[in-house]
Amino acid sequence: MSKIFLVEDDLSFGSVLKSYLELDDFSVNWINDGLEAVSAFEPNIYDICILDVMLPNLDGFSIAKKIKLIQNDIPLIFLTAKSLKEDFVEGYKIGADDYITKPFDSELLLYKIRAILKRDSSIKEKEQIKFEIGEFYFDYFSRIIKHDDKIKKLSPKEADLLKLLCINKNKILSRSEALLKIWGDDNYFTTRSMDVYITKLRKYLKDDKLIEIENIHSSGFRLKA
């Protein structure tokens, strides 16, 4: 059952939409206040987000930006009562997969959701999610690394970063690429944050002396294994 994160402040419409989607075998977590949305979002739990643009306290665009920092690959659909070109452009800049103007036919939304999830599923099936790193086994989907009988659970960002390093094994992973793909920004603070995660990954992999995460000066990192 696919899980939907729905943020809609209209209590009547939100309730109807939640019920409609659940009748079509979706699991829906409905939030009606923008400020509550970000804290309620759980990475790698939801398959898609549906966000109303005009919300009390925190608008849908701001919520989307924060969610993308938590889970960059989550699909987004924006709902809006406005049809200004500037709003559409803003939504797509953030990473919207689709944009629906109110009022709309709920069946149309349903088909859009299914199309996005089908496309997203096809992309993920093609992506490598299991890796061997020296003596370690890394399962990106489960976010675990295993060495002998020891299993370590990774945080979402640790798993995202290790996956990028594995895909680029023995090649340089540029700082900017990693920062933009995982954090959505490459400013000073996200750079310092990534350095902390690199240190953590080195600690997790230290039991295999033939594994090294090299710091390539002014360029990025290289996973040698």
N, C-alpha and C positions, 0 to 999 in steps of 0.2 A: 504494500500500500504506500503510494507516494505521499510525502508530507509537505503541506503548504503552510508557509508563514504569511498570514494575512494581517495587514494593518489598515484599518478603515474606521473612521470616527463616527460615521452615520450608524447609529445603533440598529435602526430598522433594516437598512440595506445590508449592513454587515452580518446581521443574524440570518437574513434570507440567503445571502451569498454563501455563508458557511454551511448552512443546511443543504443548499443545492449541490455544493461540491462534495459534501459527505455522502449524499445520495449516489454520487458517481464514483464512490469508493476511494475518495481522497481523505486523508487525515488532515484536519485544519486546526491550527492554533491561531485564534483571532485576538488581536490586540486593538483597542480602540483609542489609545492615547500615544502620541508620538514619543513622549519622554520614556514611556515604559518599553517601547519596542526594542531598543538596542540591548537593554539588559535582559530581555526575554529571549532574544535570539541565541540559539545554540549552534555553533559551527558543526558541519557534517551530520546534522540531524535532519535538516530540511532539504527538500529537493528543489524548491522554487519559492521565491518571495513575490507577493502581490502587494504593492504599496500604493495607497492613495497619496496624491501629491500634497493636497491641502489638508493639513492635520493641525490640531491644537498643540501648542508648545514646541513641537519639532516637526518640520515639514518632511515629506517623503524623500526629497532629494538628499537632505542631510542624513536621514536614516540610512539611505542606500549607500552613501559614502562611508559611513561608519561600519555597516555590514560588510562592504567590500574589503575593508581593512581586516576584518575578522576572517572572512572566507571569500577570497577573490573570485572563485569560479561559480558562485551561486547565481543561477538565472534570476532575472528581475523583470517583472511586468509592472508598469505604472498605470494607475487609474487617475483620470483627471476630468474635471468639469470644464477646463479651459482648453482651447485649441490654438493657442499662440505658438508660432513657429519657434520662438525663443525657448519655450518650455520643452518642446520636443527635442530641440538641439541639446539642451541641458541634460535631459534624461538619457539621451544616447551617448553623450560624453561620459556620463557616470558609468555606463555599461548596460543600459537597458536592452533587453531582448525584444520587448514589444511595448507598445503604448496604446491604451484604449481610452477613448473619450466617452464620458458619461453623457446621456444614458446609453447603455449598450445591451445587446442580447446576451444573456448568460451562457447560451449555447455557444456563441462565438468565442467567449472567453475560455470555455471548456476545450474547444478545438485548438485554440492557441496554446493553452497549457500543455495539452497532449503532444502537440507538434514540437514544442521546446524541449519537453522531457525526453521525447523519442530521439531528437537530435543530440541532446546532451548525453543520453545513454550510449548512443553510437560512438560519440567522441571518446567517452571514458572507456568503452570496450577496446578501442584501438590503442589507448595509452598503456604503457607498461606500468604495472603497479607492484610487481614483486621483483626484488633485486637480491643478488648475492654480492656482498662486499667483503672480500677476503673470507674470514671464517664466520662472518655474520650473515644472517638472513633478515631482510627488511621487507615487511608487508605494508605498503603505503595505505591501502584501504583500511586495514585494521589498526594502523599507526603503531606497529610493534617492531622492535628489533630483537633478534634471538641469537644467542651465542651459547653453545652447549645446551644446558637446560635452563639458562637464565633468560628471562623475557623482560624487556623494558618497554613500557608504554610511553609513547611520545605525545607531546602537545601538538595541536594542529599545525602551528608554524614550524615546529621542529621537523615534523613529517614533510611539510611542503619544501623546506630548505634541503633536507636530506635527499628528497626525490630529485630536486634540480641538480644537486651535486652528483647523484648517481647517473642521471641521464647524460651529464657532461663528464663522466668519469675519465680521469687522466687528461682532461682538457680544462681550460680556464672558464669558470663561470663568472661573468662580470658582476660586479657589485650592483650596478644600475639595473641589470636584467632581473636579478634576484629581488631587489627592493621593490621594483615596480610590479612584478608578478605576485609577490607575497604580501607586501605592505601597501602597495598602491601609491607609494611616494618614495623619493630618494633623498629626503632632507637629512640634516645632521642627526636628528633624534632617531630616525628609523635606521640610519647607518650604525649608530651606537647600539641600538637594539639588536641588529643582526649580528654584530660582533659577539654579543652575549650568547646568542643561540649557537654560533660557531663554536665557542668555548664549551658549551654544553655537549654538542655533538662529539667533539674531540674526547671529552671525558667518557661518553657512552661507548666509544669505539676503541678505547685505549688498550683493551685486553688483546687485541691483535696488533702486534708491533709492526706489521707490514702495511698497516693502514695509516695514512697521513692526510690531514686536511691542510694543505699548504696555503699560506697567505702570500699572494702574488702582489707585490708592492704596486699601488696605484691602479691595479687592474681588478682583482677579485680573489677568488679562491679556486683551488684545484684539489679534487679528491683523488689521491693516489692509492691504488690497491692492486 
